[in-house]
């Protein structure tokens, strides 16, 4: 998934000549935590609510340039969501301006990343349940057979993934499943010998 599919397009911006009071009013009005700072269409900085809080009591007489981050890290619309997440984690920032051919075209935030995560794994779907289970690499209890059992019991797989069990390092598979009733799906899996660790 690319940043272009989740970013907020044409974001509200601040000017370097704005006061922090004006920038804060803009943030409050749109319920934003970040404002890209542009000068004649060119990105020159990034202002966060944290930056503004550092100047409380002086918002009307402090310009945006006195609080913003100069030359902020940017991504392009073609950056993957994974790359954007890595940058945010590494730099401990919660918003990135999106720039294309020198022009600001959007902003991507941690809220956008979380929304994408839920969308990818189907967790945002109504009546979706995550089933954690152990699978064989091949044989009667592998992923294709688990999928067939779930579908035959009236379930639909919306997403899947894996993680390592923290105690014995075994690979755990999780399937995000939507079904009219979950019990027939669970009963069918257990009847076929699948080791179900839990539902979420």
Protein Blocks (a to p, Z undefined) as FASTA:
>chain_A
ZZklmmcehiadddfkbcfklmmmmmmmnopabdcddeehiafbdcdfklmmmmgoilmm
ccfklmpcchiadddfklcfklmmmmmmmnopabdcddeehiafbdcdfklmmmmmmmmn
ommpghiacddddddfbdjkbfklmmmmmmmnopacfbdcddddfklopacdddddddfb
lklmmmmmmmnopacfbdZZ
